[in-house]
C-alpha cells in the first residue's frame, strides 16, 4: 500500500493548463497520447497512475507539434478487495515516457495563422513596440543622476511602473516628471528624462496611423479565426514512440526445492522493458482513434494462480503434543520469462450530455498479446469498453470500464464468458483544465 500512497502524494505539484481526457483500459493504458496530465485511481484493481506531459490546449493554428510525456503506475496484482481482506501485497509497477509528432491538416486555419504571424512580425509593428518600451532608458537616466533616497524611491514606486506597459501614455509621465521639484544636484534628470520621452513620443506618433491600421487587420483576422475555430473538424495525425520499464515482486511456490517446507517459497523480483510505436487519428470533434504495436519483455504473473498454504508443526513434550501453524500466500504454476508482441487499438467518442457535462467513451478497445517463440504461453486477447464523465473545463473525472480479460478463453480459466469479465470504477484528477472539444 505504501507504493500507492507515495505515488499519490507526489502528483500534486503542477501548473495549470489545458488538455483533453481519454478513457483507458483496466490497467490504465491507452494508445491515445493527447491525454491530460493527471493522477488516476482504479478503485477496483488498486491501480494508481500518474502522467505528466507538455500537452496544452492544442493550438489548431499550428501545423506541427512535438509532444513528450512521462507516466508511472503502481498496483496490487490481485486488486483492492484482496489487499483489504488478506493484507497480501503483490506489487507491480511501470514507468515510461513517450515522444510524439503531430500534424494538423486544417489548411484554412494554417492560412489564417500565417497572415496573423505576418502582421505581428511587421517591421512597423515591431519598431512601435520597441519605441513604446522605454523603461530601460528611464532606469539608465536614474542611475546616472544624483537623486536623493526619497526621490529614487519616488521613481521606483510611482514613475517606473508606468513604463511597464508598452501602450502607456507617455504624456502623463512627462507631465509628472516636469512638475516634480527635484533637489538642485539632480535637476539634470528632469531634463534628460523629458528629452528621452519627448523624442520617443514623436517617433511613436509618426508610426501610430500605420500601427492602428495593422491592429484593425489583426482584429478582423481574429474574428475569422474564432469563427473557423467554432466549426472546426480537427483533422490531425499523431505518430509516437513509447518506452519504459516494468517490474513486479511475488512469492513463488517451488515444489522441487528439497529441505524444509518453508524453504519452498521463493521471493522473485522481475524487471522488464517495453517499446511501442503508434498512430492517433483525430477525425472531427467527436472521434479519435489510436493503434500501436510493441515489443515487451515480461513474465507470466497474470497466468499464475494465487494459493494459500498452511504449514503445521508439532512437538511432543512428555505425554503432550504442542502444535503450531504458519500461513503463506504464494503463486503456483510454471513461471516463465518471455518476449511478446502487443497490438492495441482504441476508439474514443466525445459526446455532450448537456451544456455543462461531457463524456468520453472508449467504444471498443482491444489488446492482443502474442508470445514470441514460447510455446508454454498462449496468445490472449483482451477487449472492453470504458466511459468517463467530466465537467467542461473542469478537472475531476469519474468513469467505469467493463473488460474481458480473455475473450476466447485461451487460458482455460472459465468456460463462462461472464466470469471472465471485470468491472471497475476509475477516478481521475486532471492537473489541467479539461479542453472541451465540443465547445461552440
C-alpha beads as a LAMMPS data file, in Angstrom:
LAMMPS data file: protein, C-alpha beads

440 atoms
439 bonds

1 atom types
1 bond types

-500.0 500.0 xlo xhi
-500.0 500.0 ylo yhi
-500.0 500.0 zlo zhi

Masses

1 110.0

Atoms # bond

1 1 1 0.000 0.000 0.000
2 1 1 2.889 2.375 0.643
3 1 1 3.697 2.315 -3.059
4 1 1 0.219 3.610 -3.908
5 1 1 0.236 6.256 -1.183
6 1 1 3.677 7.522 -2.148
7 1 1 2.692 7.697 -5.790
8 1 1 -0.426 9.682 -4.954
9 1 1 1.402 12.221 -2.769
10 1 1 3.968 13.095 -5.412
11 1 1 1.357 14.085 -8.004
12 1 1 0.023 17.332 -6.625
13 1 1 2.779 19.636 -7.904
14 1 1 1.689 21.011 -11.267
15 1 1 0.971 24.160 -13.262
16 1 1 -2.479 24.999 -14.632
17 1 1 -3.060 24.467 -18.365
18 1 1 -5.466 22.837 -20.827
19 1 1 -5.652 19.357 -22.344
20 1 1 -8.200 16.681 -23.164
21 1 1 -9.211 13.450 -21.433
22 1 1 -9.333 9.826 -22.622
23 1 1 -10.884 6.615 -21.289
24 1 1 -8.368 3.844 -20.554
25 1 1 -8.400 0.084 -20.049
26 1 1 -8.339 -1.782 -16.722
27 1 1 -4.570 -1.265 -16.413
28 1 1 -4.806 2.457 -17.116
29 1 1 -3.274 2.043 -20.575
30 1 1 -4.271 3.732 -23.816
31 1 1 -2.880 4.326 -27.280
32 1 1 -4.138 7.930 -27.218
33 1 1 -1.271 10.286 -26.338
34 1 1 -3.074 13.674 -26.342
35 1 1 -4.343 12.925 -22.856
36 1 1 -4.496 15.302 -19.920
37 1 1 -1.738 15.217 -17.310
38 1 1 -3.491 13.602 -14.371
39 1 1 -3.492 11.264 -11.413
40 1 1 -5.908 8.343 -11.732
41 1 1 -7.109 5.690 -9.289
42 1 1 -8.681 2.424 -10.387
43 1 1 -10.605 1.671 -7.214
44 1 1 -11.457 -1.928 -8.128
45 1 1 -7.990 -3.105 -9.165
46 1 1 -5.966 -0.920 -6.781
47 1 1 -4.094 0.860 -9.583
48 1 1 -2.657 4.363 -9.223
49 1 1 -1.373 6.108 -12.347
50 1 1 0.360 9.465 -12.688
51 1 1 1.060 11.139 -16.025
52 1 1 2.626 14.451 -16.958
53 1 1 3.271 15.892 -20.413
54 1 1 3.866 19.135 -22.289
55 1 1 0.474 18.967 -23.944
56 1 1 -1.587 22.108 -23.546
57 1 1 -4.747 23.243 -25.241
58 1 1 -3.793 22.320 -28.797
59 1 1 -3.457 25.452 -30.896
60 1 1 -5.232 24.448 -34.042
61 1 1 -3.439 27.216 -35.933
62 1 1 -0.099 25.412 -35.794
63 1 1 0.649 22.789 -38.407
64 1 1 3.133 20.734 -36.355
65 1 1 3.705 19.923 -32.691
66 1 1 6.310 17.976 -30.798
67 1 1 4.856 16.331 -27.688
68 1 1 6.503 14.436 -24.844
69 1 1 5.297 12.898 -21.617
70 1 1 6.160 10.611 -18.723
71 1 1 3.991 8.340 -16.617
72 1 1 4.247 5.958 -13.676
73 1 1 1.819 3.435 -12.257
74 1 1 1.647 1.047 -9.317
75 1 1 -0.889 -1.637 -8.491
76 1 1 -1.640 -4.659 -6.388
77 1 1 -1.853 -7.647 -8.710
78 1 1 -4.936 -9.139 -7.047
79 1 1 -6.854 -5.914 -6.614
80 1 1 -8.115 -3.811 -3.756
81 1 1 -10.532 -6.362 -2.274
82 1 1 -7.797 -8.965 -1.806
83 1 1 -5.456 -6.340 -0.363
84 1 1 -8.015 -5.262 2.235
85 1 1 -9.100 -8.812 3.048
86 1 1 -5.751 -10.545 3.374
87 1 1 -3.222 -7.709 3.549
88 1 1 -1.165 -9.518 0.889
89 1 1 0.581 -7.137 -1.492
90 1 1 1.902 -8.284 -4.857
91 1 1 3.236 -5.004 -6.241
92 1 1 3.502 -4.269 -9.937
93 1 1 4.993 -1.049 -11.276
94 1 1 5.559 0.652 -14.591
95 1 1 7.398 3.807 -15.605
96 1 1 7.811 5.158 -19.096
97 1 1 7.708 8.075 -21.464
98 1 1 6.692 8.991 -24.973
99 1 1 7.774 11.277 -27.788
100 1 1 5.200 12.245 -30.399
101 1 1 4.900 14.347 -33.529
102 1 1 1.520 15.763 -34.519
103 1 1 0.491 17.160 -37.917
104 1 1 -2.669 19.237 -38.399
105 1 1 -4.493 19.191 -41.741
106 1 1 -6.607 22.322 -41.239
107 1 1 -5.457 24.261 -44.328
108 1 1 -7.747 27.251 -43.815
109 1 1 -6.597 27.658 -40.219
110 1 1 -2.967 27.421 -41.249
111 1 1 -3.507 30.106 -43.873
112 1 1 -5.105 32.407 -41.291
113 1 1 -2.254 31.663 -38.915
114 1 1 0.319 32.714 -41.496
115 1 1 -1.497 36.010 -42.069
116 1 1 -1.660 36.710 -38.340
117 1 1 2.035 35.912 -37.965
118 1 1 2.895 38.279 -40.822
119 1 1 1.031 41.127 -39.120
120 1 1 2.699 40.518 -35.763
121 1 1 6.140 40.361 -37.412
122 1 1 5.621 43.502 -39.499
123 1 1 8.637 45.809 -39.122
124 1 1 6.398 48.790 -38.281
125 1 1 4.672 46.849 -35.514
126 1 1 7.959 45.619 -34.051
127 1 1 9.501 49.120 -34.183
128 1 1 6.423 50.568 -32.485
129 1 1 6.671 48.066 -29.627
130 1 1 10.380 48.776 -29.279
131 1 1 9.820 52.536 -29.096
132 1 1 6.988 52.299 -26.614
133 1 1 9.048 50.242 -24.174
134 1 1 11.141 52.964 -22.560
135 1 1 11.695 51.571 -19.076
136 1 1 15.366 50.767 -19.757
137 1 1 16.101 54.349 -20.860
138 1 1 14.428 55.817 -17.783
139 1 1 16.309 53.431 -15.465
140 1 1 19.645 54.428 -17.064
141 1 1 18.857 58.114 -16.617
142 1 1 18.014 57.499 -12.953
143 1 1 21.207 55.505 -12.397
144 1 1 23.360 58.335 -13.812
145 1 1 21.739 61.068 -11.731
146 1 1 22.259 62.381 -8.196
147 1 1 18.855 61.627 -6.717
148 1 1 18.182 61.680 -3.025
149 1 1 16.957 58.481 -1.388
150 1 1 13.382 59.775 -1.285
151 1 1 13.486 60.822 -4.961
152 1 1 14.877 57.474 -6.043
153 1 1 12.092 55.793 -4.076
154 1 1 9.577 58.043 -5.843
155 1 1 10.830 56.930 -9.254
156 1 1 10.894 53.249 -8.308
157 1 1 7.416 53.251 -6.788
158 1 1 5.494 55.790 -8.898
159 1 1 7.226 56.605 -12.169
160 1 1 8.827 53.315 -13.276
161 1 1 5.653 51.175 -13.020
162 1 1 4.125 53.475 -15.637
163 1 1 6.750 52.351 -18.157
164 1 1 5.933 48.614 -17.963
165 1 1 3.027 48.749 -20.406
166 1 1 4.207 49.492 -23.937
167 1 1 0.885 51.264 -24.610
168 1 1 1.244 53.566 -21.583
169 1 1 0.585 57.263 -22.231
170 1 1 3.997 58.938 -22.146
171 1 1 2.423 62.393 -21.853
172 1 1 1.243 61.595 -18.309
173 1 1 4.740 60.563 -17.255
174 1 1 6.296 63.627 -18.946
175 1 1 3.917 65.932 -17.047
176 1 1 4.647 64.214 -13.727
177 1 1 8.396 64.479 -14.192
178 1 1 8.187 68.076 -15.450
179 1 1 6.197 69.272 -12.435
180 1 1 8.229 67.459 -9.802
181 1 1 10.658 69.659 -7.819
182 1 1 13.998 67.840 -7.643
183 1 1 16.958 68.706 -5.430
184 1 1 19.433 71.098 -7.122
185 1 1 22.037 68.357 -7.737
186 1 1 19.550 66.196 -9.621
187 1 1 17.782 68.686 -11.858
188 1 1 19.597 67.189 -14.847
189 1 1 17.469 64.065 -14.617
190 1 1 14.364 66.151 -15.195
191 1 1 15.731 67.462 -18.488
192 1 1 17.164 64.093 -19.566
193 1 1 14.002 62.088 -18.980
194 1 1 11.772 64.697 -20.578
195 1 1 14.091 64.769 -23.614
196 1 1 14.107 60.951 -23.855
197 1 1 10.339 60.626 -23.561
198 1 1 9.588 63.547 -25.863
199 1 1 11.801 62.110 -28.605
200 1 1 10.209 58.688 -28.175
201 1 1 6.745 60.240 -28.242
202 1 1 7.412 61.947 -31.565
203 1 1 8.668 58.687 -33.103
204 1 1 5.666 56.759 -31.786
205 1 1 3.229 59.337 -33.156
206 1 1 4.835 59.062 -36.597
207 1 1 4.027 55.319 -36.611
208 1 1 0.659 55.465 -34.893
209 1 1 -1.540 55.558 -38.030
210 1 1 0.240 52.571 -39.583
211 1 1 0.018 50.634 -36.311
212 1 1 -3.698 51.410 -35.958
213 1 1 -4.263 50.022 -39.454
214 1 1 -2.341 46.854 -38.586
215 1 1 -4.394 46.430 -35.400
216 1 1 -7.643 46.693 -37.369
217 1 1 -6.382 43.940 -39.680
218 1 1 -5.421 41.890 -36.621
219 1 1 -8.870 42.314 -35.055
220 1 1 -10.665 41.409 -38.307
221 1 1 -8.475 38.357 -38.739
222 1 1 -9.141 37.246 -35.159
223 1 1 -12.902 37.327 -35.856
224 1 1 -12.351 34.982 -38.812
225 1 1 -10.131 32.719 -36.712
226 1 1 -12.718 32.477 -33.931
227 1 1 -15.467 31.697 -36.443
228 1 1 -13.406 28.945 -38.058
229 1 1 -12.490 27.511 -34.674
230 1 1 -16.191 27.075 -33.796
231 1 1 -16.863 24.923 -36.866
232 1 1 -13.515 23.140 -36.846
233 1 1 -13.371 19.448 -37.745
234 1 1 -9.966 18.968 -36.097
235 1 1 -8.258 16.617 -38.521
236 1 1 -4.797 15.640 -37.314
237 1 1 -2.361 12.720 -37.322
238 1 1 -0.014 11.913 -34.422
239 1 1 2.868 9.438 -34.557
240 1 1 4.520 8.370 -31.307
241 1 1 7.034 6.084 -29.654
242 1 1 6.663 4.898 -26.051
243 1 1 9.261 3.085 -23.997
244 1 1 9.890 2.241 -20.373
245 1 1 10.454 -0.286 -17.617
246 1 1 8.133 -2.646 -15.765
247 1 1 8.584 -4.650 -12.586
248 1 1 6.804 -6.907 -10.135
249 1 1 7.526 -8.890 -6.993
250 1 1 5.959 -12.162 -5.959
251 1 1 6.285 -15.168 -3.716
252 1 1 6.512 -18.329 -5.855
253 1 1 5.887 -21.856 -4.586
254 1 1 8.641 -24.197 -5.790
255 1 1 7.703 -27.851 -5.254
256 1 1 11.115 -29.089 -6.412
257 1 1 13.010 -27.479 -3.543
258 1 1 14.309 -30.002 -1.018
259 1 1 14.656 -29.361 2.669
260 1 1 12.159 -27.590 4.880
261 1 1 8.695 -26.802 3.595
262 1 1 9.115 -23.107 4.365
263 1 1 12.103 -23.050 2.005
264 1 1 9.832 -23.762 -0.954
265 1 1 8.584 -20.176 -1.119
266 1 1 10.920 -18.194 -3.359
267 1 1 10.927 -14.389 -3.418
268 1 1 11.023 -13.406 -7.091
269 1 1 11.891 -9.930 -8.366
270 1 1 11.329 -9.254 -12.073
271 1 1 12.321 -6.279 -14.238
272 1 1 11.116 -5.924 -17.815
273 1 1 11.157 -3.441 -20.688
274 1 1 8.766 -2.372 -23.434
275 1 1 8.631 -0.223 -26.561
276 1 1 5.568 0.755 -28.623
277 1 1 5.117 2.545 -31.949
278 1 1 1.713 4.018 -32.703
279 1 1 -0.571 6.405 -34.539
280 1 1 -3.506 8.599 -33.447
281 1 1 -6.046 9.997 -35.887
282 1 1 -8.324 12.933 -34.955
283 1 1 -11.444 12.751 -37.122
284 1 1 -13.508 15.798 -36.270
285 1 1 -14.672 16.983 -32.887
286 1 1 -16.166 13.639 -31.824
287 1 1 -13.734 10.870 -32.799
288 1 1 -10.124 9.969 -32.018
289 1 1 -8.715 6.534 -32.850
290 1 1 -5.398 5.000 -31.870
291 1 1 -3.350 1.942 -32.742
292 1 1 0.052 0.742 -31.559
293 1 1 2.325 -2.241 -31.992
294 1 1 5.040 -3.027 -29.470
295 1 1 7.583 -5.449 -28.118
296 1 1 7.772 -6.348 -24.422
297 1 1 9.998 -8.436 -22.159
298 1 1 7.668 -9.787 -19.458
299 1 1 6.864 -12.652 -17.087
300 1 1 3.648 -14.665 -16.808
301 1 1 2.480 -13.390 -13.428
302 1 1 -1.043 -12.892 -14.816
303 1 1 -1.247 -16.625 -15.642
304 1 1 -0.197 -17.900 -12.204
305 1 1 -2.746 -18.798 -9.554
306 1 1 -2.575 -17.450 -6.027
307 1 1 -2.837 -20.124 -3.322
308 1 1 -2.824 -20.068 0.459
309 1 1 -0.607 -22.604 2.229
310 1 1 -0.556 -23.604 5.877
311 1 1 2.485 -25.356 7.345
312 1 1 1.801 -27.156 10.600
313 1 1 4.496 -28.310 13.014
314 1 1 4.177 -30.313 16.207
315 1 1 6.432 -31.130 19.109
316 1 1 5.877 -33.866 21.689
317 1 1 6.569 -32.912 25.271
318 1 1 6.156 -35.933 27.540
319 1 1 2.658 -37.251 27.007
320 1 1 1.507 -33.943 25.487
321 1 1 1.881 -32.572 21.999
322 1 1 2.336 -28.916 21.075
323 1 1 1.356 -27.783 17.589
324 1 1 1.706 -24.531 15.652
325 1 1 0.902 -23.377 12.147
326 1 1 2.058 -20.688 9.761
327 1 1 0.221 -19.418 6.676
328 1 1 1.803 -18.472 3.365
329 1 1 0.279 -16.892 0.279
330 1 1 2.154 -17.645 -2.916
331 1 1 1.692 -18.253 -6.613
332 1 1 1.678 -21.695 -8.185
333 1 1 2.374 -22.722 -11.737
334 1 1 5.111 -22.779 -14.316
335 1 1 6.969 -19.470 -14.024
336 1 1 8.101 -18.182 -17.432
337 1 1 10.008 -15.088 -18.576
338 1 1 9.435 -14.415 -22.266
339 1 1 9.045 -11.813 -25.030
340 1 1 5.772 -10.894 -26.683
341 1 1 4.286 -8.588 -29.312
342 1 1 1.490 -6.262 -28.187
343 1 1 -1.117 -4.881 -30.562
344 1 1 -3.540 -2.313 -29.099
345 1 1 -6.423 -0.271 -30.506
346 1 1 -8.722 2.403 -29.046
347 1 1 -11.726 4.285 -30.470
348 1 1 -12.798 7.348 -28.460
349 1 1 -16.083 9.177 -28.899
350 1 1 -16.523 12.609 -27.299
351 1 1 -20.160 13.328 -26.502
352 1 1 -22.189 16.142 -24.991
353 1 1 -24.557 15.308 -22.112
354 1 1 -25.744 18.895 -21.589
355 1 1 -24.311 22.404 -21.611
356 1 1 -22.092 21.678 -18.606
357 1 1 -21.162 17.981 -18.745
358 1 1 -19.346 15.825 -21.293
359 1 1 -18.426 12.188 -21.733
360 1 1 -15.617 10.368 -23.484
361 1 1 -16.490 6.800 -24.440
362 1 1 -13.870 4.278 -25.478
363 1 1 -16.395 2.363 -27.566
364 1 1 -14.208 -0.697 -28.034
365 1 1 -10.592 -1.179 -27.110
366 1 1 -8.632 -4.341 -27.915
367 1 1 -5.374 -5.725 -26.567
368 1 1 -3.650 -8.563 -28.465
369 1 1 -0.780 -10.223 -26.568
370 1 1 1.201 -12.582 -28.805
371 1 1 4.155 -14.554 -27.355
372 1 1 7.350 -14.822 -29.385
373 1 1 8.848 -18.327 -29.683
374 1 1 7.385 -19.508 -26.377
375 1 1 5.054 -22.497 -26.698
376 1 1 4.198 -22.542 -22.991
377 1 1 2.436 -19.179 -23.277
378 1 1 -0.796 -18.861 -25.238
379 1 1 -1.881 -15.797 -27.217
380 1 1 -4.529 -13.807 -25.356
381 1 1 -6.959 -11.142 -26.474
382 1 1 -8.488 -8.609 -24.093
383 1 1 -11.331 -6.331 -25.135
384 1 1 -13.511 -3.862 -23.338
385 1 1 -15.333 -0.581 -23.198
386 1 1 -14.909 2.395 -20.878
387 1 1 -16.669 5.689 -20.323
388 1 1 -15.606 8.765 -18.346
389 1 1 -17.760 11.727 -17.322
390 1 1 -16.467 15.218 -16.625
391 1 1 -17.475 18.848 -16.469
392 1 1 -16.444 21.037 -19.408
393 1 1 -13.314 22.985 -18.416
394 1 1 -13.281 21.098 -15.094
395 1 1 -10.585 18.909 -13.557
396 1 1 -12.353 15.954 -11.891
397 1 1 -13.295 12.857 -13.902
398 1 1 -15.225 9.743 -12.925
399 1 1 -15.817 6.652 -15.010
400 1 1 -16.325 2.911 -15.324
401 1 1 -14.977 0.137 -17.527
402 1 1 -16.061 -3.385 -18.479
403 1 1 -13.351 -5.688 -19.797
404 1 1 -12.975 -9.291 -20.874
405 1 1 -9.514 -10.438 -19.771
406 1 1 -9.520 -13.450 -22.104
407 1 1 -12.093 -13.088 -24.879
408 1 1 -11.683 -16.587 -26.333
409 1 1 -10.728 -18.375 -23.084
410 1 1 -7.276 -19.306 -24.364
411 1 1 -6.105 -19.762 -20.782
412 1 1 -8.932 -22.234 -19.987
413 1 1 -9.699 -20.188 -16.891
414 1 1 -13.505 -20.407 -17.023
415 1 1 -15.923 -21.506 -19.747
416 1 1 -18.443 -18.940 -18.559
417 1 1 -17.796 -15.730 -20.532
418 1 1 -19.371 -13.595 -17.821
419 1 1 -16.966 -14.963 -15.239
420 1 1 -14.046 -13.650 -17.317
421 1 1 -15.388 -10.097 -17.248
422 1 1 -14.009 -7.473 -14.903
423 1 1 -15.802 -4.286 -13.911
424 1 1 -14.117 -1.284 -12.385
425 1 1 -14.558 2.296 -11.214
426 1 1 -11.963 4.950 -12.049
427 1 1 -11.460 8.422 -10.566
428 1 1 -9.107 10.951 -12.171
429 1 1 -7.888 14.379 -11.214
430 1 1 -6.531 16.379 -14.139
431 1 1 -3.699 18.825 -13.489
432 1 1 -5.005 20.889 -16.412
433 1 1 -8.496 22.150 -17.011
434 1 1 -10.001 19.702 -19.488
435 1 1 -10.319 21.073 -23.010
436 1 1 -13.904 20.990 -24.281
437 1 1 -13.663 19.591 -27.826
438 1 1 -17.377 20.195 -28.351
439 1 1 -17.423 23.890 -27.431
440 1 1 -19.419 26.020 -29.875

Bonds

1 1 1 2
2 1 2 3
3 1 3 4
4 1 4 5
5 1 5 6
6 1 6 7
7 1 7 8
8 1 8 9
9 1 9 10
10 1 10 11
11 1 11 12
12 1 12 13
13 1 13 14
14 1 14 15
15 1 15 16
16 1 16 17
17 1 17 18
18 1 18 19
19 1 19 20
20 1 20 21
21 1 21 22
22 1 22 23
23 1 23 24
24 1 24 25
25 1 25 26
26 1 26 27
27 1 27 28
28 1 28 29
29 1 29 30
30 1 30 31
31 1 31 32
32 1 32 33
33 1 33 34
34 1 34 35
35 1 35 36
36 1 36 37
37 1 37 38
38 1 38 39
39 1 39 40
40 1 40 41
41 1 41 42
42 1 42 43
43 1 43 44
44 1 44 45
45 1 45 46
46 1 46 47
47 1 47 48
48 1 48 49
49 1 49 50
50 1 50 51
51 1 51 52
52 1 52 53
53 1 53 54
54 1 54 55
55 1 55 56
56 1 56 57
57 1 57 58
58 1 58 59
59 1 59 60
60 1 60 61
61 1 61 62
62 1 62 63
63 1 63 64
64 1 64 65
65 1 65 66
66 1 66 67
67 1 67 68
68 1 68 69
69 1 69 70
70 1 70 71
71 1 71 72
72 1 72 73
73 1 73 74
74 1 74 75
75 1 75 76
76 1 76 77
77 1 77 78
78 1 78 79
79 1 79 80
80 1 80 81
81 1 81 82
82 1 82 83
83 1 83 84
84 1 84 85
85 1 85 86
86 1 86 87
87 1 87 88
88 1 88 89
89 1 89 90
90 1 90 91
91 1 91 92
92 1 92 93
93 1 93 94
94 1 94 95
95 1 95 96
96 1 96 97
97 1 97 98
98 1 98 99
99 1 99 100
100 1 100 101
101 1 101 102
102 1 102 103
103 1 103 104
104 1 104 105
105 1 105 106
106 1 106 107
107 1 107 108
108 1 108 109
109 1 109 110
110 1 110 111
111 1 111 112
112 1 112 113
113 1 113 114
114 1 114 115
115 1 115 116
116 1 116 117
117 1 117 118
118 1 118 119
119 1 119 120
120 1 120 121
121 1 121 122
122 1 122 123
123 1 123 124
124 1 124 125
125 1 125 126
126 1 126 127
127 1 127 128
128 1 128 129
129 1 129 130
130 1 130 131
131 1 131 132
132 1 132 133
133 1 133 134
134 1 134 135
135 1 135 136
136 1 136 137
137 1 137 138
138 1 138 139
139 1 139 140
140 1 140 141
141 1 141 142
142 1 142 143
143 1 143 144
144 1 144 145
145 1 145 146
146 1 146 147
147 1 147 148
148 1 148 149
149 1 149 150
150 1 150 151
151 1 151 152
152 1 152 153
153 1 153 154
154 1 154 155
155 1 155 156
156 1 156 157
157 1 157 158
158 1 158 159
159 1 159 160
160 1 160 161
161 1 161 162
162 1 162 163
163 1 163 164
164 1 164 165
165 1 165 166
166 1 166 167
167 1 167 168
168 1 168 169
169 1 169 170
170 1 170 171
171 1 171 172
172 1 172 173
173 1 173 174
174 1 174 175
175 1 175 176
176 1 176 177
177 1 177 178
178 1 178 179
179 1 179 180
180 1 180 181
181 1 181 182
182 1 182 183
183 1 183 184
184 1 184 185
185 1 185 186
186 1 186 187
187 1 187 188
188 1 188 189
189 1 189 190
190 1 190 191
191 1 191 192
192 1 192 193
193 1 193 194
194 1 194 195
195 1 195 196
196 1 196 197
197 1 197 198
198 1 198 199
199 1 199 200
200 1 200 201
201 1 201 202
202 1 202 203
203 1 203 204
204 1 204 205
205 1 205 206
206 1 206 207
207 1 207 208
208 1 208 209
209 1 209 210
210 1 210 211
211 1 211 212
212 1 212 213
213 1 213 214
214 1 214 215
215 1 215 216
216 1 216 217
217 1 217 218
218 1 218 219
219 1 219 220
220 1 220 221
221 1 221 222
222 1 222 223
223 1 223 224
224 1 224 225
225 1 225 226
226 1 226 227
227 1 227 228
228 1 228 229
229 1 229 230
230 1 230 231
231 1 231 232
232 1 232 233
233 1 233 234
234 1 234 235
235 1 235 236
236 1 236 237
237 1 237 238
238 1 238 239
239 1 239 240
240 1 240 241
241 1 241 242
242 1 242 243
243 1 243 244
244 1 244 245
245 1 245 246
246 1 246 247
247 1 247 248
248 1 248 249
249 1 249 250
250 1 250 251
251 1 251 252
252 1 252 253
253 1 253 254
254 1 254 255
255 1 255 256
256 1 256 257
257 1 257 258
258 1 258 259
259 1 259 260
260 1 260 261
261 1 261 262
262 1 262 263
263 1 263 264
264 1 264 265
265 1 265 266
266 1 266 267
267 1 267 268
268 1 268 269
269 1 269 270
270 1 270 271
271 1 271 272
272 1 272 273
273 1 273 274
274 1 274 275
275 1 275 276
276 1 276 277
277 1 277 278
278 1 278 279
279 1 279 280
280 1 280 281
281 1 281 282
282 1 282 283
283 1 283 284
284 1 284 285
285 1 285 286
286 1 286 287
287 1 287 288
288 1 288 289
289 1 289 290
290 1 290 291
291 1 291 292
292 1 292 293
293 1 293 294
294 1 294 295
295 1 295 296
296 1 296 297
297 1 297 298
298 1 298 299
299 1 299 300
300 1 300 301
301 1 301 302
302 1 302 303
303 1 303 304
304 1 304 305
305 1 305 306
306 1 306 307
307 1 307 308
308 1 308 309
309 1 309 310
310 1 310 311
311 1 311 312
312 1 312 313
313 1 313 314
314 1 314 315
315 1 315 316
316 1 316 317
317 1 317 318
318 1 318 319
319 1 319 320
320 1 320 321
321 1 321 322
322 1 322 323
323 1 323 324
324 1 324 325
325 1 325 326
326 1 326 327
327 1 327 328
328 1 328 329
329 1 329 330
330 1 330 331
331 1 331 332
332 1 332 333
333 1 333 334
334 1 334 335
335 1 335 336
336 1 336 337
337 1 337 338
338 1 338 339
339 1 339 340
340 1 340 341
341 1 341 342
342 1 342 343
343 1 343 344
344 1 344 345
345 1 345 346
346 1 346 347
347 1 347 348
348 1 348 349
349 1 349 350
350 1 350 351
351 1 351 352
352 1 352 353
353 1 353 354
354 1 354 355
355 1 355 356
356 1 356 357
357 1 357 358
358 1 358 359
359 1 359 360
360 1 360 361
361 1 361 362
362 1 362 363
363 1 363 364
364 1 364 365
365 1 365 366
366 1 366 367
367 1 367 368
368 1 368 369
369 1 369 370
370 1 370 371
371 1 371 372
372 1 372 373
373 1 373 374
374 1 374 375
375 1 375 376
376 1 376 377
377 1 377 378
378 1 378 379
379 1 379 380
380 1 380 381
381 1 381 382
382 1 382 383
383 1 383 384
384 1 384 385
385 1 385 386
386 1 386 387
387 1 387 388
388 1 388 389
389 1 389 390
390 1 390 391
391 1 391 392
392 1 392 393
393 1 393 394
394 1 394 395
395 1 395 396
396 1 396 397
397 1 397 398
398 1 398 399
399 1 399 400
400 1 400 401
401 1 401 402
402 1 402 403
403 1 403 404
404 1 404 405
405 1 405 406
406 1 406 407
407 1 407 408
408 1 408 409
409 1 409 410
410 1 410 411
411 1 411 412
412 1 412 413
413 1 413 414
414 1 414 415
415 1 415 416
416 1 416 417
417 1 417 418
418 1 418 419
419 1 419 420
420 1 420 421
421 1 421 422
422 1 422 423
423 1 423 424
424 1 424 425
425 1 425 426
426 1 426 427
427 1 427 428
428 1 428 429
429 1 429 430
430 1 430 431
431 1 431 432
432 1 432 433
433 1 433 434
434 1 434 435
435 1 435 436
436 1 436 437
437 1 437 438
438 1 438 439
439 1 439 440
